[in-house]
Amino acid sequence: MSFLTLIKILVNTLPRTLNQQNIKQTIAVYLKLLDNIPLKFESNSILQLLTDIKRKELNYGPYPHVSLFESANRIMSDLTILYGVKELLSGAIEEINFEQYNVDLGHDFNNMYDIEAKK
């Protein structure tokens, strides 16, 4: 099994129903997926660097078959959702107190909204 296949499996196995029991572990696993993204990118010109950031497949992290630009967009959206749900579960907004939240990460389209809850 290739490394990229393993990453894809890990992303797809992250729970999409988040609660007090799994939110911290889900965030920890997600952050671990980010550890293999290189922090250094080089190019011979600024135009080539910008083109690579926008167009070249990254081949790292939770979204390996998209550009750094697209991957960063998806990752930041995912982190906003994950940390937002963590805050909601911790009671940050008293009026919003659900026991669990269903989420769409990356480019999931399983729900009508990125975060849903029912009571």
C-alpha distance (Angstrom), angle and dihedral (degrees) to the residues before:
residue distance angle dihedral
M1 . . .
S2 3.80 . .
F3 3.78 123.3 .
L4 3.81 91.4 -116.1
T5 3.80 90.6 52.6
L6 3.80 89.7 51.5
I7 3.83 91.0 51.0
K8 3.81 90.5 50.3
I9 3.80 90.8 50.5
L10 3.81 91.2 49.6
V11 3.81 92.3 50.8
N12 3.80 91.7 47.6
T13 3.82 92.4 49.1
L14 3.80 94.5 54.1
P15 3.80 106.1 114.2
R16 3.78 115.0 -102.2
T17 3.81 91.3 -163.9
L18 3.79 106.8 69.7
N19 3.79 127.2 -165.6
Q20 3.82 141.1 151.8
Q21 3.81 90.8 -77.6
N22 3.80 98.1 55.6
I23 3.82 110.1 21.8
K24 3.82 98.2 90.5
Q25 3.81 93.3 45.7
T26 3.81 91.6 46.4
I27 3.81 91.1 53.3
A28 3.83 91.1 46.1
V29 3.82 92.3 52.1
Y30 3.79 91.2 46.2
L31 3.81 92.4 50.8
K32 3.81 89.3 49.2
L33 3.81 88.9 57.2
L34 3.81 87.9 59.4
D35 3.81 93.1 55.7
N36 3.81 93.9 82.0
I37 3.81 95.6 56.9
P38 3.81 108.1 106.1
L39 3.78 115.9 -118.4
K40 3.79 95.0 -151.5
F41 3.79 125.5 70.6
E42 3.79 121.8 176.7
S43 3.76 135.6 -168.6
N44 3.79 140.3 162.7
S45 3.80 93.7 -121.1
I46 3.78 139.4 19.7
L47 3.81 90.4 -118.9
Q48 3.80 91.5 54.8
L49 3.82 91.4 46.0
L50 3.80 92.2 51.4
T51 3.80 91.2 45.6
D52 3.81 90.7 50.9
I53 3.81 92.2 48.3
K54 3.80 90.8 50.9
R55 3.83 101.0 37.2
K56 3.84 114.6 15.9
E57 3.82 117.4 93.9
L58 3.78 110.7 -111.5
N59 3.85 98.5 -149.1
Y60 3.83 91.3 -160.8
G61 3.78 138.6 84.9
P62 3.79 130.1 20.3
Y63 3.82 93.6 -39.2
P64 3.81 104.8 40.5
H65 3.80 99.5 163.7
V66 3.79 98.2 60.0
S67 3.79 134.8 70.0
L68 3.81 123.6 -86.3
F69 3.80 88.1 -107.8
E70 3.82 93.3 54.3
S71 3.79 93.0 40.1
A72 3.81 91.6 52.2
N73 3.80 90.1 50.1
R74 3.82 92.4 51.8
I75 3.82 93.8 42.4
M76 3.80 93.7 51.0
S77 3.81 90.6 47.7
D78 3.80 90.1 49.9
L79 3.80 92.2 48.8
T80 3.80 91.0 48.6
I81 3.80 89.3 53.4
L82 3.82 95.2 43.8
Y83 3.80 96.1 46.8
G84 3.81 91.5 40.3
V85 3.80 91.2 54.6
K86 3.81 89.7 46.2
E87 3.81 89.1 55.2
L88 3.80 92.0 47.0
L89 3.81 91.2 49.8
S90 3.80 90.1 50.6
G91 3.81 90.7 55.9
A92 3.81 98.7 -106.7
I93 3.81 89.7 149.1
E94 3.78 108.5 39.3
E95 3.81 94.3 -159.0
I96 3.81 92.5 55.3
N97 3.78 105.3 63.9
F98 3.79 112.8 149.8
E99 3.81 122.4 154.3
Q100 3.79 93.4 -135.3
Y101 3.79 141.5 11.7
N102 3.79 129.3 -150.8
V103 3.80 111.7 -142.4
D104 3.78 140.2 -172.4
L105 3.79 114.2 -142.3
G106 3.79 128.7 -165.4
H107 3.73 106.1 -16.3
D108 3.81 99.0 -21.4
F109 3.77 114.1 142.8
N110 3.79 100.1 -172.4
N111 3.80 96.8 117.8
M112 3.75 135.0 43.7
Y113 3.84 89.0 -118.9
D114 3.82 135.6 25.6
I115 3.83 90.6 -110.7
E116 3.79 124.6 28.4
A117 3.80 133.4 172.4
K118 3.78 133.8 178.3
K119 3.77 133.5 -163.9
